[in-house]
């Protein structure tokens, strides 16, 4: 299995970067696009790398930096949580952080499937749907609101569980629902307790109690391959680096698992 990084906050080589995330995931002769970033950077980097965009897209959640690249695509199958279309804003400045395309526009451009329950993308790749928030240290606060000024905890935040040789690989977009909550749900849905690798945004900003609790959870789960990226900021990245050996995720990287 391999993951090709098309969009990431950090540039690699002569490729472009932006605040966003987009991966091509290849597993058992199946290919999917996971998120699109917020511009056409993912397409430009794909062209530079000589890779085609897959016919199936999975959107992790309805935030601009993960889904506004959909404006540059058309015709693919698109899988997402039904809440991706809600209007959402930052509390501090009321800036819009939702998708530019409306539900009607997305339905006219793509073969749309929405599900808040787990959904099989392929025989071995599962879109997890809505993630139960069960632990006591994740997804407890939010800096977002909806159009009625009600706190938005990004309930549409989802991830992928990939079953590989009786282990699971977890791929997250931003982990607003909590990366540990995501892993626990992936284990429950697949019935597999062994976690081979975790890659994606962990939504950790500081080296604080939440970050330390996350690191301890990863150690307890004996997760050896860890690739925090995108919305995992420098203090949290440094804390992970002190506990796990990993390369910084950059555009153009191919991660083989």
DRENKE-221415 format. One record per residue (C-alpha): residue number from 1; chain; x, y, z; residue in one letter. Coordinates in Angstrom, 3 decimals. Each point is the difference from the previous one (the first is absolute). Layout:
// residues N
{seq: NUM&mol: A&c1: X&c2: Y&c3: Z&type: a}
...
***
This chain:
// residues 257
{seq: 1&mol: A&c1: 0.000&c2: 0.000&c3: 0.000&type: x}
{seq: 2&mol: A&c1: 1.148&c2: 3.556&c3: -0.618&type: x}
{seq: 3&mol: A&c1: -1.147&c2: 3.548&c3: 0.607&type: x}
{seq: 4&mol: A&c1: 1.044&c2: 2.823&c3: -2.356&type: x}
{seq: 5&mol: A&c1: -0.093&c2: 3.440&c3: 1.607&type: x}
{seq: 6&mol: A&c1: -1.463&c2: 2.481&c3: -2.508&type: x}
{seq: 7&mol: A&c1: -0.773&c2: 2.860&c3: 2.388&type: x}
{seq: 8&mol: A&c1: 1.543&c2: 0.752&c3: 3.364&type: x}
{seq: 9&mol: A&c1: 0.985&c2: 3.085&c3: 1.994&type: x}
{seq: 10&mol: A&c1: 3.695&c2: -0.664&c3: -0.694&type: x}
{seq: 11&mol: A&c1: 1.501&c2: -0.060&c3: -3.486&type: x}
{seq: 12&mol: A&c1: 2.276&c2: -2.770&c3: -1.162&type: x}
{seq: 13&mol: A&c1: 2.505&c2: 0.332&c3: -2.835&type: x}
{seq: 14&mol: A&c1: -1.275&c2: 2.259&c3: -2.794&type: x}
{seq: 15&mol: A&c1: -3.669&c2: -0.627&c3: 0.832&type: x}
{seq: 16&mol: A&c1: -2.543&c2: 2.470&c3: 1.334&type: x}
{seq: 17&mol: A&c1: -1.522&c2: 0.139&c3: 3.480&type: x}
{seq: 18&mol: A&c1: -2.976&c2: 1.651&c3: 1.671&type: x}
{seq: 19&mol: A&c1: -1.942&c2: -0.224&c3: 3.243&type: x}
{seq: 20&mol: A&c1: -1.920&c2: -3.142&c3: -0.834&type: x}
{seq: 21&mol: A&c1: 0.158&c2: -3.728&c3: -0.526&type: x}
{seq: 22&mol: A&c1: -0.417&c2: -2.345&c3: -2.958&type: x}
{seq: 23&mol: A&c1: 1.234&c2: -3.591&c3: -0.355&type: x}
{seq: 24&mol: A&c1: -0.240&c2: -2.667&c3: -2.667&type: x}
{seq: 25&mol: A&c1: -0.376&c2: -3.365&c3: 1.706&type: x}
{seq: 26&mol: A&c1: 0.903&c2: -3.159&c3: -1.929&type: x}
{seq: 27&mol: A&c1: -0.871&c2: -3.367&c3: 1.530&type: x}
{seq: 28&mol: A&c1: -0.509&c2: -3.400&c3: -1.618&type: x}
{seq: 29&mol: A&c1: -0.334&c2: 1.484&c3: -3.507&type: x}
{seq: 30&mol: A&c1: -2.592&c2: 2.552&c3: 1.159&type: x}
{seq: 31&mol: A&c1: 0.618&c2: 3.770&c3: -0.017&type: x}
{seq: 32&mol: A&c1: -1.878&c2: 2.762&c3: 1.795&type: x}
{seq: 33&mol: A&c1: 0.516&c2: 3.726&c3: 0.530&type: x}
{seq: 34&mol: A&c1: -0.297&c2: 1.019&c3: 3.644&type: x}
{seq: 35&mol: A&c1: -0.776&c2: 3.739&c3: 0.258&type: x}
{seq: 36&mol: A&c1: 0.957&c2: 2.662&c3: -2.536&type: x}
{seq: 37&mol: A&c1: 1.563&c2: 2.909&c3: 1.900&type: x}
{seq: 38&mol: A&c1: -1.502&c2: 3.422&c3: -0.703&type: x}
{seq: 39&mol: A&c1: 1.315&c2: 0.821&c3: -3.483&type: x}
{seq: 40&mol: A&c1: 1.299&c2: -1.750&c3: -3.117&type: x}
{seq: 41&mol: A&c1: 3.405&c2: -0.625&c3: 1.637&type: x}
{seq: 42&mol: A&c1: -0.821&c2: -3.710&c3: 0.258&type: x}
{seq: 43&mol: A&c1: -0.557&c2: -0.151&c3: -3.765&type: x}
{seq: 44&mol: A&c1: 3.201&c2: 1.884&c3: -0.794&type: x}
{seq: 45&mol: A&c1: 2.020&c2: -2.275&c3: 2.274&type: x}
{seq: 46&mol: A&c1: -1.661&c2: -3.108&c3: -1.455&type: x}
{seq: 47&mol: A&c1: 0.982&c2: 1.152&c3: -3.480&type: x}
{seq: 48&mol: A&c1: 3.566&c2: 0.637&c3: 1.149&type: x}
{seq: 49&mol: A&c1: 0.117&c2: -3.483&c3: 1.544&type: x}
{seq: 50&mol: A&c1: -1.556&c2: -1.621&c3: -3.065&type: x}
{seq: 51&mol: A&c1: -2.961&c2: -1.502&c3: 1.851&type: x}
{seq: 52&mol: A&c1: -3.668&c2: 0.006&c3: -1.014&type: x}
{seq: 53&mol: A&c1: -2.819&c2: 1.051&c3: 2.301&type: x}
{seq: 54&mol: A&c1: -2.079&c2: -3.035&c3: 1.059&type: x}
{seq: 55&mol: A&c1: -3.680&c2: -0.384&c3: -0.853&type: x}
{seq: 56&mol: A&c1: -1.015&c2: -0.257&c3: 3.676&type: x}
{seq: 57&mol: A&c1: 0.357&c2: 2.864&c3: 2.478&type: x}
{seq: 58&mol: A&c1: -0.516&c2: -0.138&c3: 3.759&type: x}
{seq: 59&mol: A&c1: -0.470&c2: 3.301&c3: 1.832&type: x}
{seq: 60&mol: A&c1: 1.018&c2: -0.072&c3: 3.659&type: x}
{seq: 61&mol: A&c1: -2.219&c2: 2.971&c3: 1.006&type: x}
{seq: 62&mol: A&c1: -1.522&c2: 3.204&c3: -1.319&type: x}
{seq: 63&mol: A&c1: 2.795&c2: 2.512&c3: 0.595&type: x}
{seq: 64&mol: A&c1: 1.454&c2: 2.215&c3: -2.745&type: x}
{seq: 65&mol: A&c1: 3.574&c2: -1.282&c3: 0.359&type: x}
{seq: 66&mol: A&c1: -1.103&c2: -3.584&c3: -0.656&type: x}
{seq: 67&mol: A&c1: -2.780&c2: 0.396&c3: -2.546&type: x}
{seq: 68&mol: A&c1: 0.195&c2: 3.215&c3: -2.010&type: x}
{seq: 69&mol: A&c1: 2.204&c2: -1.765&c3: -2.547&type: x}
{seq: 70&mol: A&c1: -3.206&c2: -1.737&c3: -1.095&type: x}
{seq: 71&mol: A&c1: -0.631&c2: 3.130&c3: -2.105&type: x}
{seq: 72&mol: A&c1: 2.632&c2: -1.292&c3: -2.435&type: x}
{seq: 73&mol: A&c1: -1.456&c2: -3.509&c3: -0.435&type: x}
{seq: 74&mol: A&c1: -3.107&c2: -1.480&c3: -1.548&type: x}
{seq: 75&mol: A&c1: -1.526&c2: -3.416&c3: -0.634&type: x}
{seq: 76&mol: A&c1: 1.605&c2: -2.058&c3: 2.755&type: x}
{seq: 77&mol: A&c1: -1.723&c2: -1.997&c3: 2.703&type: x}
{seq: 78&mol: A&c1: 0.047&c2: 2.019&c3: 3.242&type: x}
{seq: 79&mol: A&c1: -0.503&c2: -1.495&c3: 3.466&type: x}
{seq: 80&mol: A&c1: -0.540&c2: 2.190&c3: 3.065&type: x}
{seq: 81&mol: A&c1: -2.007&c2: 0.588&c3: 3.172&type: x}
{seq: 82&mol: A&c1: -3.385&c2: 1.708&c3: -0.653&type: x}
{seq: 83&mol: A&c1: 0.933&c2: 3.015&c3: 2.180&type: x}
{seq: 84&mol: A&c1: 2.809&c2: 1.202&c3: -2.290&type: x}
{seq: 85&mol: A&c1: -2.297&c2: 2.633&c3: -1.514&type: x}
{seq: 86&mol: A&c1: -0.777&c2: 1.926&c3: 3.186&type: x}
{seq: 87&mol: A&c1: 1.024&c2: 3.650&c3: 0.259&type: x}
{seq: 88&mol: A&c1: 2.757&c2: 0.472&c3: 2.551&type: x}
{seq: 89&mol: A&c1: 2.178&c2: 2.796&c3: 1.287&type: x}
{seq: 90&mol: A&c1: 2.892&c2: 0.799&c3: 2.327&type: x}
{seq: 91&mol: A&c1: -1.098&c2: 1.421&c3: 3.332&type: x}
{seq: 92&mol: A&c1: 2.741&c2: 2.616&c3: 0.196&type: x}
{seq: 93&mol: A&c1: -0.575&c2: 1.831&c3: -3.292&type: x}
{seq: 94&mol: A&c1: -3.152&c2: -1.584&c3: -1.513&type: x}
{seq: 95&mol: A&c1: 1.972&c2: -1.049&c3: -3.096&type: x}
{seq: 96&mol: A&c1: -1.574&c2: -2.699&c3: -2.158&type: x}
{seq: 97&mol: A&c1: 1.724&c2: -3.391&c3: 0.249&type: x}
{seq: 98&mol: A&c1: -2.592&c2: -2.111&c3: -1.814&type: x}
{seq: 99&mol: A&c1: 0.034&c2: -1.265&c3: -3.576&type: x}
{seq: 100&mol: A&c1: -0.364&c2: 2.434&c3: -2.898&type: x}
{seq: 101&mol: A&c1: -2.112&c2: -2.423&c3: -2.037&type: x}
{seq: 102&mol: A&c1: -3.607&c2: -0.381&c3: 1.108&type: x}
{seq: 103&mol: A&c1: -1.771&c2: -3.337&c3: 0.414&type: x}
{seq: 104&mol: A&c1: -1.808&c2: 0.514&c3: -3.313&type: x}
{seq: 105&mol: A&c1: 3.271&c2: 0.784&c3: -1.786&type: x}
{seq: 106&mol: A&c1: 1.746&c2: -3.044&c3: 1.460&type: x}
{seq: 107&mol: A&c1: -2.923&c2: -2.274&c3: -0.843&type: x}
{seq: 108&mol: A&c1: 0.077&c2: 1.257&c3: -3.595&type: x}
{seq: 109&mol: A&c1: 3.772&c2: -0.468&c3: -0.348&type: x}
{seq: 110&mol: A&c1: 0.551&c2: -3.339&c3: 1.746&type: x}
{seq: 111&mol: A&c1: -1.559&c2: -3.388&c3: 0.644&type: x}
{seq: 112&mol: A&c1: -0.643&c2: 0.810&c3: 3.648&type: x}
{seq: 113&mol: A&c1: -0.404&c2: -2.542&c3: 2.798&type: x}
{seq: 114&mol: A&c1: -0.483&c2: 1.316&c3: 3.534&type: x}
{seq: 115&mol: A&c1: 0.091&c2: -2.147&c3: 3.099&type: x}
{seq: 116&mol: A&c1: 0.317&c2: 0.610&c3: 3.718&type: x}
{seq: 117&mol: A&c1: 0.464&c2: -3.757&c3: 0.452&type: x}
{seq: 118&mol: A&c1: 3.096&c2: -1.976&c3: -1.044&type: x}
{seq: 119&mol: A&c1: 0.089&c2: -0.501&c3: -3.777&type: x}
{seq: 120&mol: A&c1: 2.179&c2: -2.386&c3: -1.991&type: x}
{seq: 121&mol: A&c1: 1.878&c2: 1.934&c3: -2.655&type: x}
{seq: 122&mol: A&c1: 1.737&c2: -3.186&c3: -1.140&type: x}
{seq: 123&mol: A&c1: 0.176&c2: -3.480&c3: 1.484&type: x}
{seq: 124&mol: A&c1: 2.832&c2: 1.135&c3: 2.290&type: x}
{seq: 125&mol: A&c1: -0.522&c2: 3.773&c3: 0.369&type: x}
{seq: 126&mol: A&c1: -2.766&c2: 1.238&c3: 2.318&type: x}
{seq: 127&mol: A&c1: -1.281&c2: 3.559&c3: 0.334&type: x}
{seq: 128&mol: A&c1: -0.788&c2: 0.170&c3: 3.709&type: x}
{seq: 129&mol: A&c1: -2.898&c2: 2.458&c3: -0.110&type: x}
{seq: 130&mol: A&c1: -0.775&c2: 1.853&c3: 3.234&type: x}
{seq: 131&mol: A&c1: 2.563&c2: -0.707&c3: 2.710&type: x}
{seq: 132&mol: A&c1: -1.232&c2: -0.684&c3: 3.561&type: x}
{seq: 133&mol: A&c1: 1.770&c2: 2.301&c3: 2.453&type: x}
{seq: 134&mol: A&c1: 0.608&c2: -2.235&c3: 2.955&type: x}
{seq: 135&mol: A&c1: 3.178&c2: 1.040&c3: 1.790&type: x}
{seq: 136&mol: A&c1: 0.378&c2: 2.841&c3: 2.507&type: x}
{seq: 137&mol: A&c1: 2.766&c2: 2.038&c3: -1.656&type: x}
{seq: 138&mol: A&c1: -0.987&c2: 0.537&c3: -3.661&type: x}
{seq: 139&mol: A&c1: -2.649&c2: 2.081&c3: -1.823&type: x}
{seq: 140&mol: A&c1: -1.036&c2: 1.850&c3: 3.160&type: x}
{seq: 141&mol: A&c1: 0.360&c2: 3.563&c3: -1.313&type: x}
{seq: 142&mol: A&c1: -0.441&c2: 1.658&c3: -3.404&type: x}
{seq: 143&mol: A&c1: 0.956&c2: 3.292&c3: -1.599&type: x}
{seq: 144&mol: A&c1: -2.799&c2: -0.271&c3: -2.607&type: x}
{seq: 145&mol: A&c1: -3.704&c2: 0.905&c3: -0.143&type: x}
{seq: 146&mol: A&c1: -2.822&c2: -0.659&c3: -2.453&type: x}
{seq: 147&mol: A&c1: -2.188&c2: 2.651&c3: -1.662&type: x}
{seq: 148&mol: A&c1: -2.156&c2: 0.226&c3: 3.134&type: x}
{seq: 149&mol: A&c1: 3.073&c2: 0.671&c3: 2.139&type: x}
{seq: 150&mol: A&c1: -0.276&c2: -3.436&c3: 1.598&type: x}
{seq: 151&mol: A&c1: 3.351&c2: -1.696&c3: 0.760&type: x}
{seq: 152&mol: A&c1: 1.014&c2: -2.244&c3: -2.893&type: x}
{seq: 153&mol: A&c1: 1.868&c2: -3.093&c3: 1.159&type: x}
{seq: 154&mol: A&c1: 0.442&c2: -1.190&c3: -3.611&type: x}
{seq: 155&mol: A&c1: -2.063&c2: -3.159&c3: 0.401&type: x}
{seq: 156&mol: A&c1: 0.644&c2: -0.771&c3: -3.676&type: x}
{seq: 157&mol: A&c1: 3.710&c2: -0.504&c3: 0.713&type: x}
{seq: 158&mol: A&c1: 0.840&c2: -3.531&c3: -1.135&type: x}
{seq: 159&mol: A&c1: 2.921&c2: -2.164&c3: -1.114&type: x}
{seq: 160&mol: A&c1: 0.958&c2: -3.193&c3: -1.795&type: x}
{seq: 161&mol: A&c1: 0.791&c2: -3.417&c3: 1.431&type: x}
{seq: 162&mol: A&c1: 2.023&c2: -2.145&c3: -2.390&type: x}
{seq: 163&mol: A&c1: 0.254&c2: -3.698&c3: 0.735&type: x}
{seq: 164&mol: A&c1: 3.434&c2: -1.298&c3: -0.945&type: x}
{seq: 165&mol: A&c1: 1.156&c2: -3.519&c3: 0.926&type: x}
{seq: 166&mol: A&c1: -2.160&c2: -0.143&c3: 3.139&type: x}
{seq: 167&mol: A&c1: 1.150&c2: 3.397&c3: 1.197&type: x}
{seq: 168&mol: A&c1: -1.581&c2: 3.389&c3: -0.556&type: x}
{seq: 169&mol: A&c1: 1.410&c2: 3.225&c3: -1.404&type: x}
{seq: 170&mol: A&c1: -1.863&c2: 3.145&c3: 1.045&type: x}
{seq: 171&mol: A&c1: -0.017&c2: 3.079&c3: -2.251&type: x}
{seq: 172&mol: A&c1: -1.448&c2: 3.191&c3: 1.469&type: x}
{seq: 173&mol: A&c1: -0.683&c2: 3.374&c3: -1.581&type: x}
{seq: 174&mol: A&c1: -0.022&c2: 2.290&c3: 3.030&type: x}
{seq: 175&mol: A&c1: -1.154&c2: -2.172&c3: 2.937&type: x}
{seq: 176&mol: A&c1: -2.393&c2: 2.580&c3: 1.423&type: x}
{seq: 177&mol: A&c1: -1.710&c2: -3.028&c3: 1.518&type: x}
{seq: 178&mol: A&c1: 3.270&c2: -1.030&c3: 1.684&type: x}
{seq: 179&mol: A&c1: 2.642&c2: -2.238&c3: -1.527&type: x}
{seq: 180&mol: A&c1: -0.256&c2: -2.487&c3: 2.882&type: x}
{seq: 181&mol: A&c1: -3.802&c2: -0.099&c3: -0.305&type: x}
{seq: 182&mol: A&c1: 0.484&c2: -0.673&c3: -3.719&type: x}
{seq: 183&mol: A&c1: 2.414&c2: -2.872&c3: 0.626&type: x}
{seq: 184&mol: A&c1: -2.290&c2: -1.571&c3: 2.604&type: x}
{seq: 185&mol: A&c1: -2.938&c2: 0.146&c3: -2.403&type: x}
{seq: 186&mol: A&c1: 2.106&c2: -1.440&c3: -2.835&type: x}
{seq: 187&mol: A&c1: 0.865&c2: -2.924&c3: 2.265&type: x}
{seq: 188&mol: A&c1: -3.661&c2: -0.482&c3: 0.926&type: x}
{seq: 189&mol: A&c1: -1.281&c2: 0.133&c3: -3.584&type: x}
{seq: 190&mol: A&c1: 2.656&c2: -2.313&c3: -1.439&type: x}
{seq: 191&mol: A&c1: 0.211&c2: -2.345&c3: 2.982&type: x}
{seq: 192&mol: A&c1: 3.799&c2: 0.289&c3: -0.229&type: x}
{seq: 193&mol: A&c1: 2.023&c2: 1.165&c3: 3.004&type: x}
{seq: 194&mol: A&c1: 3.420&c2: 0.369&c3: -1.632&type: x}
{seq: 195&mol: A&c1: 0.733&c2: 3.467&c3: -1.385&type: x}
{seq: 196&mol: A&c1: 2.837&c2: 0.001&c3: -2.525&type: x}
{seq: 197&mol: A&c1: 0.181&c2: 3.731&c3: -0.737&type: x}
{seq: 198&mol: A&c1: -1.765&c2: 3.338&c3: 0.453&type: x}
{seq: 199&mol: A&c1: 0.412&c2: 2.901&c3: -2.429&type: x}
{seq: 200&mol: A&c1: -1.667&c2: 3.379&c3: -0.411&type: x}
{seq: 201&mol: A&c1: -1.012&c2: 3.079&c3: 1.913&type: x}
{seq: 202&mol: A&c1: -0.216&c2: -0.545&c3: 3.761&type: x}
{seq: 203&mol: A&c1: -1.370&c2: 3.504&c3: 0.792&type: x}
{seq: 204&mol: A&c1: 2.495&c2: 0.482&c3: 2.826&type: x}
{seq: 205&mol: A&c1: 1.427&c2: 3.474&c3: 0.496&type: x}
{seq: 206&mol: A&c1: 1.990&c2: -0.088&c3: 3.243&type: x}
{seq: 207&mol: A&c1: 2.108&c2: -2.348&c3: 2.098&type: x}
{seq: 208&mol: A&c1: -2.746&c2: -0.157&c3: 2.596&type: x}
{seq: 209&mol: A&c1: -2.002&c2: -2.607&c3: 1.892&type: x}
{seq: 210&mol: A&c1: -1.956&c2: -1.035&c3: -3.095&type: x}
{seq: 211&mol: A&c1: 3.164&c2: -0.494&c3: -2.036&type: x}
{seq: 212&mol: A&c1: 1.680&c2: -1.964&c3: 2.791&type: x}
{seq: 213&mol: A&c1: -3.116&c2: -2.151&c3: 0.496&type: x}
{seq: 214&mol: A&c1: -0.028&c2: -0.678&c3: -3.751&type: x}
{seq: 215&mol: A&c1: 3.652&c2: -1.034&c3: 0.022&type: x}
{seq: 216&mol: A&c1: -0.614&c2: -2.313&c3: 2.960&type: x}
{seq: 217&mol: A&c1: -2.958&c2: -1.557&c3: -1.815&type: x}
{seq: 218&mol: A&c1: 2.150&c2: -0.613&c3: -3.097&type: x}
{seq: 219&mol: A&c1: 2.630&c2: -1.671&c3: 2.170&type: x}
{seq: 220&mol: A&c1: -2.605&c2: -2.178&c3: 1.724&type: x}
{seq: 221&mol: A&c1: -1.283&c2: -1.068&c3: -3.423&type: x}
{seq: 222&mol: A&c1: 3.573&c2: -0.765&c3: -1.088&type: x}
{seq: 223&mol: A&c1: -0.424&c2: 2.068&c3: -3.170&type: x}
{seq: 224&mol: A&c1: 3.429&c2: 0.110&c3: -1.623&type: x}
{seq: 225&mol: A&c1: -0.617&c2: 1.977&c3: -3.208&type: x}
{seq: 226&mol: A&c1: -1.275&c2: 3.482&c3: 0.771&type: x}
{seq: 227&mol: A&c1: -0.276&c2: 2.857&c3: -2.501&type: x}
{seq: 228&mol: A&c1: -1.582&c2: 3.113&c3: 1.575&type: x}
{seq: 229&mol: A&c1: -0.537&c2: 2.674&c3: -2.635&type: x}
{seq: 230&mol: A&c1: -2.020&c2: 3.038&c3: -1.158&type: x}
{seq: 231&mol: A&c1: -1.730&c2: 1.456&c3: 3.108&type: x}
{seq: 232&mol: A&c1: 2.484&c2: -1.519&c3: 2.455&type: x}
{seq: 233&mol: A&c1: 1.986&c2: 3.078&c3: 0.978&type: x}
{seq: 234&mol: A&c1: 3.685&c2: 0.236&c3: 0.918&type: x}
{seq: 235&mol: A&c1: -0.177&c2: -0.408&c3: 3.822&type: x}
{seq: 236&mol: A&c1: -2.125&c2: -3.143&c3: -0.382&type: x}
{seq: 237&mol: A&c1: 2.154&c2: -1.281&c3: -2.876&type: x}
{seq: 238&mol: A&c1: 3.097&c2: 0.412&c3: 2.153&type: x}
{seq: 239&mol: A&c1: -1.654&c2: -1.922&c3: 2.842&type: x}
{seq: 240&mol: A&c1: -0.832&c2: -2.860&c3: -2.380&type: x}
{seq: 241&mol: A&c1: 3.524&c2: 0.052&c3: -1.401&type: x}
{seq: 242&mol: A&c1: 1.368&c2: -0.564&c3: 3.495&type: x}
{seq: 243&mol: A&c1: -2.005&c2: -3.230&c3: 0.203&type: x}
{seq: 244&mol: A&c1: -0.216&c2: -1.279&c3: -3.583&type: x}
{seq: 245&mol: A&c1: 2.415&c2: -0.163&c3: -2.889&type: x}
{seq: 246&mol: A&c1: -1.632&c2: 1.521&c3: -3.088&type: x}
{seq: 247&mol: A&c1: 0.749&c2: 2.195&c3: -2.974&type: x}
{seq: 248&mol: A&c1: -1.797&c2: 3.319&c3: -0.355&type: x}
{seq: 249&mol: A&c1: -2.828&c2: -0.337&c3: -2.508&type: x}
{seq: 250&mol: A&c1: 0.588&c2: 2.156&c3: -3.098&type: x}
{seq: 251&mol: A&c1: -1.578&c2: 0.348&c3: -3.419&type: x}
{seq: 252&mol: A&c1: 1.238&c2: -2.599&c3: -2.445&type: x}
{seq: 253&mol: A&c1: 0.823&c2: -2.604&c3: 2.628&type: x}
{seq: 254&mol: A&c1: -0.995&c2: -3.601&c3: -0.606&type: x}
{seq: 255&mol: A&c1: -0.576&c2: -1.830&c3: 3.243&type: x}
{seq: 256&mol: A&c1: 0.133&c2: -3.758&c3: -0.369&type: x}
{seq: 257&mol: A&c1: -1.613&c2: -2.047&c3: 2.745&type: x}
***
